[in-house]
Each structure stands twice: as structure tokens, then as C-alpha cells.
């Protein structure tokens, strides 16, 4: 199984890709050259940057992953939803006004779009963004409603002297979730006037996770440590997450295990690791999943006003048969941090609990944080 390399191109030798077949099965019978209805969000591609294509995502849905989880949608349901979603493609700078109107609105806006020809099936798998089944080159587009804009969003997007980093921090502090912030960044609505640009969606997702969690880390660094060692766990769409929190100053490590016959694992198990201290250099080899998990844990520590050293385990099973985007990791980790915790007497017990919850213990030799926690004392212990 070489899905990670293949992404539906038939490298496995099967007559038809089983993953692609599930998307094809959900497609509408007839693709049209016209769409009138809801456009809950926008999408900007990265190919050919800075001359990128962008436009609305069109579907009768809020396009908000936490809603999918709250509604109890399974992978099959989300696949069906995304297979019917249309990605409008036009030169982003020419559609920037319409894109921004959609991104600003707190509720989906209705649009009317004419395509150059009937929309086509153009699914592309990706570990960061949610898949979209249909795409169409935009001939003409009209936004049929006026945007309803939240006060915090209006204030930040209207301030053309405010940098993008500060804008993300203010929006997050106001209760604006990262999905909305990502839309605003994608549409070129954040940052000082001279630096505002449309941003490819895949870049914006990770940039917002990274920026917001960095700001939260600065706050966490000023808090006292947790009173004890805690373990949290949750599972979502075949992504099993275990979070181990130890009293101390901020350190973070994530270990990903892709099991045999899992989507990216192929025929053998794959294990990858990355971590950081108060600062991090370079882009994580775990890609967007690293920043999504870090954000969720940082949100928790900020909410309890405590600091900790954090070890996140992610075990991906064959149940995760279609890549849905890094939002799965974000929401799975958030679910873990919202759920019941298991207090542990010491770090060794926490490792045993984490191994039991994740289903195996051979992740331990891959950790760089464990030897440090076992052998080093922190200022908090004196």
C-alpha cells in the first residue's frame, strides 16, 4: 500500500483506487456549469505563487470541522460532503473583493457563479487541507448578500496598521476560532496595509496554528507548573491521541505512529518525532499536525493557567482511510484535553498509562523528552 506516494494515481496496481472510489460514489449524477447557493468559505491554492487561483467553496454546509464532529459525522459522511463541495477557481487578485466579503461574514453568504464549463471531479489528497471533490473555472461571480461581520473581526480587519501576528492574537483572545482566523488570513484581510496579500489556504492553516500557539506559549511561560502529572486521551476517525503532561516549564514533543496498512504507513509501521523548548527553529517534519496538536494543548494550559512539559502521542490506524486534513489532529487533541484526565503518582506511571492507552510501548525509545525528564531536575523541584 503506497497511498502516501500515490494519492489516487494507481501505483498499487489495483484496477481502481479504493479511496477514490468512495469519493466517486458520492458525486452528484450531473455536474453543472452554474451554481447558486451558499458559499461558507474560501480557498486559495498554492500552485504558481504569488500568481495563485482562488475562489469560494460552495456547499450547503458551514464548512466548520468542529460542527462535523459535534453532529457525529463519520468519515463516510464527511467524504460525501466534501465530494459534493465545489472549489471555484479564478485569478485571486481579480476576485479578492468577493473572496474577502465571504471570509468576513460570520454566516455563509449566497453566491451566483457561472463556470467556463461544467465543474469537473478534481480530487487531490493532502494531509493539511480538507479534500474537495469538484472544481470549476469561474467565468462570472456575484455575491448576493452583504456580509454580517462580528465586532472583533471588523475592528481588526479595519486596522491597516496592525501586524498579522498581533491581529491573530487579538482575534484569538476575543474568542474568534482558528478556522475563522485562517479564512481572514487566506483572503488577505490581516496585516498592515502594505503587507496584505491573499495567502494559500494550506499555508494559512499552519501559519495560524503556529502563530496563535506561540502567543499562548508566551503566556504559559509565566504561569506556575501543574500540581501533578496528568494523562489525557481521545480518538477521532482512527487518530488516537494521548497527551502526557508533566509539571515544569514549557517543552513539547510529538510522536506520530502510522500503523501497518494505515493511510500513510503502507506495509510497515512508520514512526516520526519532533519537539521544542521555549522556541523552535525550522518547520516540523510532522508538518501541520505538529502545530495543530501544539495549539490544542497550549489552549488547555492557558485555560488552567499552568505550565507543563508535554508529550503527545498520535497513533493512526487503518480506520483513517481518507485524509481529512490537520483539523482532525486539532479536534482530536482538543477532545482529549476536554475529557477526563488520569492523575499519575510519577512520570514512570504516566508512561505506563500512556502506553496502555495508545496500545503499545515501543514508542518510548523514540522519545527525546523522556531521558531528559528522567535524568534532569528543574528549578521547580528545588
WOGI-V956071 format. One record per backbone hydrogen bond with DSSP energy under -0.5 kcal/mol. CO is the residue of the C=O (numbers start at 1). NH is the residue of the N-H. E is the energy in kcal/mol with one decimal. If there is no record, write none. Layout:
<<CO,NH,E> <CO,NH,E>>
This chain:
<<2,5,-0.9> <2,6,-2.9> <3,7,-2.1> <10,13,-1.4> <17,21,-2.4> <18,22,-1.1> <19,23,-1.2> <20,24,-2.8> <21,25,-2.2> <22,26,-0.6> <23,26,-1.1> <24,27,-1.4> <32,119,-2.4> <33,115,-2.7> <35,113,-3.1> <37,111,-3.0> <38,59,-0.9> <39,109,-1.1> <41,57,-2.9> <43,55,-2.0> <44,201,-2.8> <46,49,-1.7> <48,51,-1.9> <50,52,-1.6> <52,92,-2.1> <53,45,-2.8> <54,90,-1.6> <55,43,-2.9> <56,58,-0.5> <56,88,-2.7> <57,41,-0.9> <57,59,-0.6> <58,86,-2.1> <59,61,-2.2> <64,67,-1.9> <64,68,-1.1> <65,69,-2.1> <66,70,-2.5> <67,71,-2.3> <68,73,-2.3> <69,72,-1.5> <74,78,-2.3> <75,79,-2.9> <76,80,-2.2> <77,81,-2.2> <78,82,-2.9> <79,83,-2.3> <80,84,-1.1> <82,85,-0.7> <82,133,-2.7> <85,134,-2.1> <86,58,-2.7> <86,88,-0.7> <87,136,-2.0> <88,90,-0.5> <89,138,-2.7> <90,54,-3.0> <91,94,-1.2> <91,95,-1.2> <95,99,-2.8> <96,100,-2.6> <97,101,-1.9> <98,102,-2.0> <99,103,-2.4> <100,104,-2.3> <101,105,-1.2> <109,39,-2.5> <110,144,-2.5> <110,145,-0.6> <111,37,-2.0> <112,142,-2.4> <113,35,-2.4> <114,139,-3.5> <114,140,-1.8> <120,122,-0.5> <120,135,-2.3> <128,326,-1.8> <133,122,-2.4> <134,87,-2.7> <135,120,-2.7> <136,89,-2.7> <137,116,-2.4> <140,114,-3.0> <142,112,-2.7> <142,144,-0.6> <147,149,-0.7> <148,106,-3.6> <150,154,-2.7> <151,155,-2.5> <152,156,-2.2> <153,157,-2.6> <154,158,-1.5> <155,159,-0.7> <156,159,-0.7> <158,160,-1.1> <159,162,-1.1> <160,193,-2.8> <163,167,-2.3> <164,168,-2.4> <165,169,-1.9> <166,170,-2.6> <167,171,-2.5> <168,172,-2.4> <169,173,-2.4> <170,174,-1.5> <171,176,-2.3> <172,175,-1.4> <177,180,-0.6> <177,181,-2.0> <178,182,-2.3> <179,183,-1.6> <180,184,-2.2> <181,185,-2.4> <182,186,-2.7> <183,187,-2.1> <184,189,-2.6> <185,188,-1.4> <186,199,-1.6> <192,195,-1.4> <192,196,-0.8> <193,196,-0.7> <200,203,-0.6> <200,204,-2.4> <201,205,-2.4> <202,206,-1.2> <203,207,-2.6> <204,208,-2.5> <205,209,-2.0> <206,210,-2.8> <207,211,-2.8> <208,212,-2.7> <209,213,-2.0> <210,214,-2.1> <211,215,-1.8> <212,216,-2.0> <213,217,-2.3> <214,218,-1.6> <215,219,-1.2> <216,220,-2.7> <217,221,-2.2> <219,222,-1.5> <220,223,-1.8> <224,307,-1.9> <229,344,-2.4> <230,245,-3.2> <231,342,-2.7> <232,243,-2.7> <234,241,-3.2> <236,239,-1.6> <238,240,-0.7> <238,317,-2.4> <239,236,-2.0> <239,241,-0.6> <240,315,-2.8> <241,234,-2.1> <242,244,-0.5> <242,313,-3.2> <243,232,-2.7> <243,245,-0.6> <244,311,-2.4> <245,230,-2.5> <246,309,-3.1> <251,310,-3.1> <252,276,-2.6> <253,312,-3.0> <254,274,-1.8> <255,314,-2.7> <256,258,-0.5> <256,272,-2.3> <257,259,-0.7> <257,316,-3.0> <258,270,-2.5> <259,262,-2.0> <262,266,-1.7> <265,268,-1.0> <266,261,-4.4> <270,258,-3.2> <272,256,-2.8> <274,254,-3.0> <276,252,-2.3> <279,277,-1.4> <284,287,-1.7> <286,289,-0.9> <287,290,-1.3> <287,291,-0.8> <288,292,-2.2> <289,293,-2.3> <290,294,-2.3> <291,295,-2.1> <292,296,-1.8> <293,297,-2.0> <294,298,-2.5> <295,299,-2.5> <296,300,-1.5> <297,301,-2.5> <298,302,-2.4> <299,303,-1.9> <300,304,-1.7> <301,305,-0.7> <301,306,-2.0> <307,226,-1.8> <307,248,-0.5> <308,251,-1.0> <309,246,-2.7> <310,253,-1.8> <311,244,-3.1> <312,255,-2.8> <313,242,-2.2> <314,257,-3.3> <314,316,-0.6> <315,240,-2.9> <315,317,-0.6> <316,259,-2.4> <317,320,-1.8> <319,321,-1.8> <320,263,-0.5> <325,328,-1.6> <326,330,-2.1> <327,331,-2.9> <328,332,-2.4> <329,333,-2.5> <330,334,-2.3> <331,335,-2.5> <332,336,-2.0> <333,337,-2.4> <334,338,-1.7> <335,339,-1.2> <341,343,-0.7> <342,231,-1.3> <344,229,-0.7> <346,350,-1.8> <347,351,-2.2> <348,352,-1.9> <349,353,-2.6> <350,354,-2.9> <351,355,-2.5> <352,356,-2.1> <353,357,-2.5> <354,358,-2.4> <355,359,-1.6> <355,360,-1.0> <361,364,-1.7> <363,366,-1.5> <364,367,-1.6> <368,372,-0.7> <369,373,-2.5> <370,374,-2.4> <371,375,-2.1> <372,376,-2.4> <378,381,-1.7> <379,382,-1.1>>
